[in-house]
Amino acid sequence: MNRESFEQDLQLLVGLQLKRVRYYASPGGWPSWHAHPDFDSLEQGLDLIGHGAAHSVTWDATFWSYGLRVRSGTLVDVLSAGQFHDVSEESRWSAFLGQQVRDARFVWEPVPDPLAEAGDVYPQHVVLTFEHGGQVYLSAAAPQEPQAPFFGMSDHVVVLFDQDHARHYLPGMD
C-alpha cells in the first residue's frame, strides 16, 4: 500500500454524518479509555459509524511501526479478539454526533530511526474537522508520565478534543 491509497481511505470519512463511536480494547483488559480528563486512551482503536457507513481507525505497521490507518468497515471485522464499548453518549464524542466530517487529514512525520531511509514518513496523526468547526485529533501514541508529551509510533491510539491539548501532548502537531 502506498501513501496515495492511505490518503484515499482517509478521505472516505469526509461527508460521514457521525451517528456512533465505538472504542476497542484488548480481551480481558479493563476499559480505561476515560481515565484522563484531557484525552481518551485506546489499546486497539475505534469505529466511526455514520448512516450507512462505518470506518475504523487503528495503529498498524504499513509504513513503519507504528502509524495510524483508516479503513472502511469496523474493527470487529479485522481483529481476532477484543472488547468494544459504545462511547457515543458517554464521551466527548457526544458533541459531534449528528455532524458531518468536513475535512480529514493525516499528519505525516519523518521516521525517527537511523535505519530509515532519507524521506521515509509515516502517518502519525489524523485531524478530523466537523461541520460546526470542532476538531478531533487521533494519534498512534502512548501516554507517558502525567502531563508529558506522548510517545509516538505506538501500538496505542489516543483521542484529543482540544487543539491546545493536541499541541501539548502530540509532538509535531502545530
Summary of the structure (lengths in Angstrom):
residues: 174
radius of gyration: 15.1
end to end distance: 27.4
largest distance: 44.8
contacts: 542
relative contact order: 0.20
helix: 14%
strand: 41%
